[in-house]
Amino acid sequence: MNGFLNQQVLVLNRLWQAVNVCTARRALTLLFEGHAHVVLDNREGAFRTFDFTQWRDLSQAEPHPESIHTVSFRIRVPRVILLLMFDRLPKKEVKFTRHNIFERDKNTCQYCGRIFDRKDLNLDHVVPRDRGGPTNWENIVCSCVPCNTRKANRTPLESGMHLVRKPKRPKWRPFVQVNLTLGSHDSWKHFLDLAYWNVELGEEPG
């Protein structure tokens, strides 16, 4: 029984977006308290939701091997639950990393506008470090080797070069806290596919 209570359950917000994973124990508590419904795939591409009483009755009518027995009834461990109140995605700031700078600049030299393999790109301080230029989102851009060499230790204005786009901190992006290595279930796939395609990877063009 304890093993079932520790199983993972995918949590959706009320807009049906995957936002987290919790234990079956937590999911059943949320269900019992009326904060969540169970989501069940009818295997025809449609989903039904169940409140606590409906889920308990279904568990009695259609016994399932992954069920928890209480003194007075049995209840099936849910795979996916839907929060009734929460409609936001938790947000996490985009980390200032080499990878994410390449992602923001789309592997494009910000001086000549050409796309390169990452191995052929450098990270350039727009205002050189020894001129007081900080190492942050607003002063670091992708640069190809020829442009980097041409610019040298000067500002773009001094070197007669222009930025394709002013560097900015990427917007906050939805963060789906789901670790697939922990063993997801087939019933999660639909929602995780949606999460994958709908997650905002960086700033919008413009």
MIMARMI-381672 format. One record per residue (C-alpha): residue in one letter; z, y, x. Coordinates in nm, 2 decimals. Layout:
! residues N
A	Z	Y	X
...
This chain:
! residues 206
M	0.00	0.00	0.00
N	0.09	0.25	0.28
G	-0.25	0.18	0.43
F	-0.42	0.29	0.11
L	-0.21	0.60	0.09
N	-0.32	0.70	0.44
Q	-0.69	0.66	0.36
Q	-0.90	0.97	0.38
V	-1.02	1.16	0.08
L	-1.29	1.43	0.08
V	-1.18	1.76	-0.07
L	-1.43	1.98	-0.26
N	-1.36	2.33	-0.37
R	-1.43	2.42	-0.73
L	-1.79	2.51	-0.63
W	-1.83	2.15	-0.52
Q	-1.84	2.24	-0.15
A	-1.68	2.01	0.10
V	-1.38	2.20	0.25
N	-1.14	1.95	0.40
V	-1.02	1.59	0.42
C	-0.67	1.48	0.31
T	-0.48	1.16	0.27
A	-0.49	0.96	-0.05
R	-0.12	1.03	-0.09
R	-0.19	1.41	-0.09
A	-0.50	1.36	-0.32
L	-0.30	1.17	-0.57
T	-0.02	1.43	-0.57
L	-0.28	1.71	-0.63
L	-0.43	1.49	-0.91
F	-0.09	1.42	-1.07
E	0.01	1.79	-1.05
G	-0.31	1.89	-1.23
H	-0.45	2.08	-0.93
A	-0.75	1.85	-0.88
H	-0.98	1.60	-1.05
V	-1.13	1.28	-0.91
V	-1.51	1.28	-0.85
L	-1.69	0.96	-0.91
D	-2.05	0.88	-0.85
N	-2.21	0.68	-1.13
R	-2.47	0.56	-0.88
E	-2.75	0.73	-1.08
G	-2.72	1.06	-0.90
A	-2.47	1.20	-1.14
F	-2.10	1.27	-1.09
R	-1.81	1.24	-1.34
T	-1.47	1.40	-1.30
F	-1.14	1.26	-1.41
D	-0.80	1.41	-1.46
F	-0.49	1.21	-1.38
T	-0.46	1.04	-1.72
Q	-0.83	0.95	-1.73
W	-0.83	0.82	-1.38
R	-0.52	0.61	-1.45
D	-0.68	0.47	-1.76
L	-1.00	0.39	-1.57
S	-0.80	0.22	-1.30
Q	-0.63	0.00	-1.56
A	-0.96	-0.08	-1.74
E	-1.16	-0.15	-1.42
P	-0.93	-0.29	-1.15
H	-1.04	-0.20	-0.80
P	-0.92	-0.37	-0.47
E	-0.82	-0.03	-0.33
S	-0.55	0.04	-0.58
I	-0.19	0.14	-0.56
H	0.06	-0.03	-0.78
T	0.36	0.17	-0.92
V	0.64	0.03	-1.14
S	0.44	0.10	-1.46
F	0.08	0.12	-1.37
R	-0.19	0.08	-1.11
I	-0.41	0.36	-0.99
R	-0.72	0.35	-0.78
V	-0.74	0.54	-0.45
P	-0.99	0.82	-0.49
R	-1.27	0.89	-0.24
V	-1.35	1.25	-0.34
I	-1.14	1.51	-0.53
L	-1.24	1.85	-0.67
L	-0.99	2.13	-0.65
L	-0.97	2.32	-0.98
M	-0.87	2.67	-0.84
F	-0.99	2.70	-0.48
D	-1.34	2.85	-0.46
R	-1.36	2.97	-0.10
L	-1.46	2.80	0.22
P	-1.21	2.82	0.50
K	-1.35	3.05	0.77
K	-1.34	3.01	1.14
E	-1.46	3.27	1.39
V	-1.76	3.17	1.60
K	-1.63	3.10	1.95
F	-1.76	3.31	2.23
T	-1.93	3.03	2.43
R	-2.26	2.99	2.62
H	-2.39	2.75	2.36
N	-2.32	3.00	2.08
I	-2.48	3.29	2.26
F	-2.80	3.07	2.29
E	-2.76	2.99	1.92
R	-2.73	3.36	1.82
D	-3.03	3.46	2.03
K	-3.23	3.15	1.93
N	-3.31	3.06	2.29
T	-3.51	3.38	2.31
C	-3.51	3.63	2.60
Q	-3.38	3.95	2.46
Y	-3.60	4.16	2.68
C	-3.95	4.00	2.66
G	-3.90	3.81	2.33
R	-4.03	3.48	2.45
I	-3.86	3.15	2.37
F	-3.75	2.93	2.66
D	-3.57	2.60	2.73
R	-3.20	2.68	2.79
K	-3.23	2.57	3.15
D	-3.47	2.86	3.21
L	-3.24	3.12	3.05
N	-2.96	3.32	3.20
L	-2.68	3.52	3.03
D	-2.72	3.89	3.12
H	-2.47	4.17	3.10
V	-2.66	4.45	2.92
V	-2.43	4.70	3.10
P	-2.37	4.54	3.44
R	-2.02	4.42	3.51
D	-1.97	4.65	3.81
R	-2.06	4.94	3.59
G	-1.77	4.85	3.35
G	-1.98	4.63	3.12
P	-1.75	4.39	2.93
T	-1.81	4.02	2.88
N	-1.82	4.00	2.51
W	-2.06	3.94	2.22
E	-2.19	4.30	2.22
N	-2.28	4.31	2.59
I	-2.41	3.96	2.67
V	-2.77	3.85	2.59
C	-3.00	3.56	2.68
S	-3.25	3.66	2.95
C	-3.53	3.47	3.12
V	-3.53	3.46	3.50
P	-3.82	3.71	3.55
C	-3.66	3.97	3.32
N	-3.32	3.91	3.47
T	-3.47	3.97	3.82
R	-3.66	4.28	3.71
K	-3.35	4.43	3.54
A	-3.13	4.35	3.84
N	-2.81	4.55	3.85
R	-2.93	4.83	3.61
T	-2.90	4.91	3.24
P	-3.21	4.84	3.03
L	-3.28	5.22	3.01
E	-3.27	5.25	3.39
S	-3.51	4.95	3.43
G	-3.75	5.06	3.16
M	-3.67	4.76	2.95
H	-3.58	4.74	2.58
L	-3.37	4.49	2.39
V	-3.54	4.29	2.12
R	-3.22	4.31	1.91
K	-2.89	4.48	1.97
P	-2.64	4.21	2.05
K	-2.37	4.17	1.78
R	-2.07	3.94	1.71
P	-2.20	3.67	1.48
K	-2.06	3.68	1.12
W	-1.79	3.45	1.03
R	-1.92	3.12	0.91
P	-1.80	2.86	0.66
F	-1.62	2.58	0.84
V	-1.62	2.24	0.70
Q	-1.33	2.06	0.85
V	-1.46	1.70	0.83
N	-1.45	1.47	1.13
L	-1.72	1.21	1.07
T	-1.59	0.99	1.35
L	-1.28	0.92	1.14
G	-1.49	0.71	0.91
S	-1.65	0.87	0.60
H	-1.76	0.68	0.29
D	-2.10	0.66	0.12
S	-1.95	0.86	-0.17
W	-1.91	1.16	0.08
K	-2.27	1.16	0.19
H	-2.41	1.38	-0.08
F	-2.15	1.65	-0.03
L	-2.16	1.64	0.35
D	-2.54	1.67	0.35
L	-2.51	1.98	0.13
A	-2.24	2.11	0.37
Y	-2.47	2.05	0.67
W	-2.77	2.24	0.53
N	-2.57	2.53	0.37
V	-2.34	2.61	0.66
E	-2.43	2.95	0.81
L	-2.51	2.90	1.18
G	-2.50	3.26	1.30
E	-2.60	3.61	1.21
E	-2.88	3.68	0.97
P	-3.21	3.82	1.12
G	-3.23	4.19	1.12
